[in-house]
Amino acid sequence: MQRRQRGVNTGLLLLFAQLYQFGLNNIPPVTLATLALNVYLFLNPLKNLHYVCISVEEGYHRGDWQRLLLSPFHHADDWHLYFNMVSLLWKGSKLEQWLGSVLFALIIAVFSQLIGVVYVLLELILAESMDDPSYRMQCAVGFSGVLFALKVLNNYYYPGGSTNVFGIQVPNKYACWAELVAIHLLSPGTSFVGHLSGILVGLLYTHGPLRTILRTAVSLFSNERPARQQRFTYSGNARYPGEQFQETSVPGAYDMYTGGLNEEEQLQRAIRESLNDPGHRGPREPSLEEIRRRRLNRF
């Protein structure tokens, strides 16, 4: 697998433009470090892509498990890097502010390795069940598997809303599956199994034991708690033209509407505001219409 040459790295220049527009001081530290690592290894790859991509043949049969460490952080070309890093900029900034830097760093480290293991396992199952040795040779590289896992986490912690997937509005909880199919149909060269592995690892965190394991590890070695009350603010354009699947509203629109409160907290806040109204003459619970109107007026 050779890196495709394009002359001027237009994708890399566009990525730097996006980072400048976003503002480096607005990027949380772990997200920024992950971006920097990917860019550095693109400009100074440790090995040729043929020796860093992960496959059943190279990983399982030949035991070259070093590829698990290297494959997520190398990219085929500048556009591959651009789309992945812009997606990381958006997803990572939101999740790191929500989860805290220590836990987010652990998530990136564990996901990047675990997705490779799941990928090899799925390809091995396909090769055995379909009696097709080509699955053993398919070699994957890039950060997109981790991004699919982060997409699952993002939809878990920021529920509601919908995503525009090539002109079709899809509820966010199903968006990762729709994107998985859409990318495979429109870009057959991408790794369907690699992206699927990312989704499965993301689900293993949101609906499996992985979240408890990682949170326990963080609590043992750090006093940091998830920064759930922090709200990330964006400078410049909150949308990125390079993002292949953009949200139907600006980032954080769900939290802007609800103030970061759940339904019960919104109700209690609306009741308190009603009781503190100067024109209020006695304790009464506001109607649903009043609560709805106060929400809209507040935001």
C-alpha positions in Angstrom: 0.0 0.0 0.0 1.7 3.2 -1.2 0.7 6.7 -0.2 -1.0 8.4 -3.1 1.0 11.4 -4.4 -0.9 14.6 -5.2 1.9 17.1 -5.4 0.7 20.0 -3.3 -1.0 18.7 -0.1 -4.2 20.7 -0.6 -6.0 18.8 2.0 -3.3 19.6 4.6 -3.5 23.3 3.7 -7.3 23.2 4.1 -6.9 21.5 7.5 -4.5 24.2 8.7 -7.0 26.8 7.6 -9.8 25.1 9.5 -7.6 24.9 12.6 -6.8 28.6 12.3 -10.4 29.5 11.9 -11.4 27.4 14.8 -8.7 28.8 17.0 -6.0 26.6 18.6 -6.8 28.0 22.0 -10.4 26.7 21.6 -9.3 23.1 21.0 -9.1 21.0 24.2 -5.6 19.6 24.9 -6.1 15.9 24.2 -8.0 16.6 20.9 -5.2 19.0 19.9 -2.5 16.5 20.8 -4.2 13.8 18.7 -4.6 16.1 15.8 -0.9 17.0 16.1 0.2 13.4 16.2 -1.8 12.5 13.1 -0.4 15.5 11.2 3.1 14.8 12.3 3.0 11.1 11.3 1.5 12.1 7.9 4.5 14.5 7.3 7.0 12.1 8.9 5.6 8.5 8.6 7.4 6.0 10.7 7.1 3.4 7.9 5.7 2.9 4.5 1.9 2.4 4.6 2.4 -1.2 3.5 4.2 -1.9 6.8 1.7 -0.1 9.2 -1.7 -1.2 7.9 -3.4 -3.9 9.9 -4.8 -7.1 8.4 -5.5 -10.7 9.4 -2.4 -11.9 7.5 0.0 -9.4 9.0 -1.4 -9.2 12.5 -2.9 -12.6 13.3 -0.8 -15.0 11.2 2.6 -13.1 11.2 2.2 -11.7 14.7 3.1 -8.1 13.7 0.9 -6.6 16.3 2.9 -3.3 16.2 0.6 -2.5 13.4 -2.3 -2.1 15.9 -0.4 0.9 17.4 0.6 2.5 14.1 -2.3 1.9 11.7 -4.8 4.4 13.3 -2.4 7.3 13.1 -1.3 7.0 9.5 -3.3 8.1 6.5 -3.3 7.2 2.8 -3.2 10.8 1.5 -3.8 14.4 2.5 -7.6 14.3 1.8 -7.9 11.1 3.9 -6.1 13.1 6.7 -8.2 16.2 6.1 -11.6 14.6 6.4 -10.6 12.5 9.4 -9.0 15.4 11.3 -11.9 17.9 10.7 -14.3 15.2 12.0 -12.0 14.7 15.0 -11.9 18.5 15.6 -15.7 18.6 15.9 -16.3 15.3 17.8 -13.3 15.5 20.0 -13.9 19.0 21.2 -17.4 18.3 22.3 -16.6 14.9 24.0 -13.5 16.1 25.7 -15.3 19.0 27.3 -18.0 16.6 28.4 -15.9 13.7 29.7 -12.8 15.5 30.9 -9.3 15.2 29.3 -8.1 12.3 31.3 -11.0 10.0 30.4 -11.0 11.2 26.8 -7.3 10.5 26.5 -7.9 7.0 27.8 -10.8 6.5 25.4 -8.6 7.5 22.4 -5.8 5.2 23.5 -8.1 2.2 24.1 -10.4 2.7 21.2 -7.5 3.0 18.7 -6.1 -0.4 19.7 -9.4 -2.2 20.4 -10.9 -1.3 17.1 -7.9 -2.9 15.4 -8.5 -6.1 17.4 -12.2 -6.2 16.5 -11.3 -5.5 12.8 -8.9 -8.5 12.7 -11.5 -10.7 14.4 -14.3 -9.7 12.0 -12.1 -10.2 8.9 -11.0 -13.6 10.2 -14.7 -14.6 10.8 -15.6 -13.5 7.3 -12.6 -15.3 5.8 -13.5 -18.6 7.5 -17.3 -18.4 7.1 -17.2 -17.4 3.5 -14.2 -19.4 2.6 -12.7 -16.4 1.0 -9.0 -15.8 1.7 -9.1 -12.2 0.4 -10.5 -11.1 3.7 -7.3 -12.1 5.3 -5.3 -9.7 3.1 -7.5 -6.6 3.4 -5.3 -4.0 5.1 -6.8 -1.0 6.9 -5.2 2.3 7.9 -6.5 5.6 9.2 -8.4 7.2 12.1 -11.9 6.8 10.8 -12.7 3.7 12.9 -12.0 5.7 16.0 -14.2 8.5 14.6 -17.1 6.1 14.1 -16.8 5.1 17.8 -16.7 8.7 18.9 -19.8 9.3 16.8 -21.6 6.7 18.8 -20.4 8.4 22.1 -21.4 11.8 20.8 -24.9 10.7 20.0 -25.1 9.0 23.4 -24.1 12.1 25.4 -25.9 14.6 23.1 -29.1 12.8 22.3 -31.8 14.1 20.0 -31.7 15.9 16.7 -31.0 14.5 13.3 -28.1 14.3 10.8 -28.2 15.1 7.0 -26.8 12.0 5.3 -26.5 12.9 1.6 -29.8 14.8 1.7 -31.7 12.4 3.9 -32.6 13.4 7.5 -31.7 10.5 9.8 -32.2 10.5 13.6 -28.8 10.9 15.3 -29.2 7.5 17.1 -29.2 5.8 13.7 -26.8 8.2 11.9 -23.7 6.1 12.4 -25.4 3.1 10.7 -26.6 5.3 7.8 -23.2 6.8 7.3 -21.6 3.3 7.4 -23.7 2.2 4.5 -23.6 5.5 2.6 -19.8 5.7 2.8 -19.4 2.1 1.6 -21.7 2.7 -1.4 -20.2 6.0 -2.5 -16.6 5.1 -1.6 -16.1 1.4 -2.2 -12.4 1.7 -1.4 -13.1 2.6 2.2 -13.0 -0.1 4.9 -16.5 -1.2 5.7 -15.3 -3.6 8.3 -13.0 -1.0 9.9 -15.9 1.5 10.3 -18.2 -1.3 11.6 -15.5 -2.1 14.1 -15.6 1.5 15.3 -19.3 1.4 15.8 -19.2 -1.9 17.7 -16.5 -0.6 20.0 -18.5 2.6 20.6 -21.5 0.5 21.5 -19.3 -1.6 23.8 -18.7 1.6 25.7 -22.2 3.1 25.7 -24.1 -0.2 26.3 -21.4 -2.5 27.6 -18.8 -2.9 30.3 -16.1 -0.7 28.7 -17.4 2.6 30.1 -17.4 1.2 33.7 -13.9 -0.2 33.2 -12.4 3.1 31.8 -14.1 5.3 34.4 -12.8 3.0 37.2 -9.3 3.3 35.8 -9.6 7.1 35.7 -10.9 7.2 39.3 -7.9 5.1 40.5 -5.2 7.2 38.9 -6.8 10.7 38.7 -9.0 13.0 40.7 -10.5 14.5 37.5 -14.2 14.0 37.1 -16.2 14.3 33.8 -16.6 18.0 33.1 -20.3 17.7 32.3 -21.2 21.2 33.3 -18.6 22.8 30.9 -20.1 24.1 27.6 -17.7 24.5 24.7 -17.9 27.7 22.7 -16.8 28.0 19.1 -15.0 30.9 17.5 -15.6 31.5 13.8 -17.7 29.2 11.7 -19.2 26.3 13.7 -19.6 24.2 10.6 -16.9 22.7 8.5 -17.2 22.3 4.7 -15.0 19.3 4.9 -17.3 17.4 7.3 -19.0 14.9 5.1 -22.1 14.5 7.3 -23.0 17.8 8.9 -25.5 18.2 11.8 -28.8 19.9 10.9 -28.1 22.5 13.5 -25.0 24.2 14.9 -22.9 22.2 17.3 -24.4 22.3 20.8 -27.8 23.4 19.5 -29.6 20.8 21.8 -27.7 22.2 24.8 -28.4 25.8 23.7 -32.1 25.0 23.7 -32.2 23.1 27.0 -29.4 25.0 28.8 -27.7 21.7 29.3 -30.6 20.6 31.6 -32.6 17.4 31.4 -36.4 17.5 31.3 -36.8 17.4 35.1 -34.2 20.1 35.7 -35.9 22.3 33.0 -39.3 21.8 34.7 -37.9 22.8 38.1 -36.1 25.8 36.7 -39.3 27.0 35.0 -41.2 26.6 38.2 -38.6 28.6 40.1 -38.7 31.4 37.5 -42.5 31.5 37.7 -42.4 31.8 41.5 -39.8 34.6 41.3 -41.9 36.6 38.7 -42.6 40.1 40.2 -46.2 39.8 39.0 -46.7 36.5 40.6 -49.4 36.6 43.4 -49.2 33.2 44.9 -47.6 29.7 44.6 -49.0 28.0 41.5 -47.4 25.6 39.1 -47.0 27.0 35.5 -48.8 25.3 32.7 -47.0 23.4 30.0 -47.6 26.2 27.6 -46.0 28.7 30.0 -43.0 26.4 30.5 -42.6 26.1 26.7 -42.9 29.9 26.3 -40.3 30.6 29.1 -37.8 28.2 27.5 -38.1 29.9 24.2 -37.8 33.4 25.7 -34.8 32.3 27.8 -32.9 31.0 24.8 
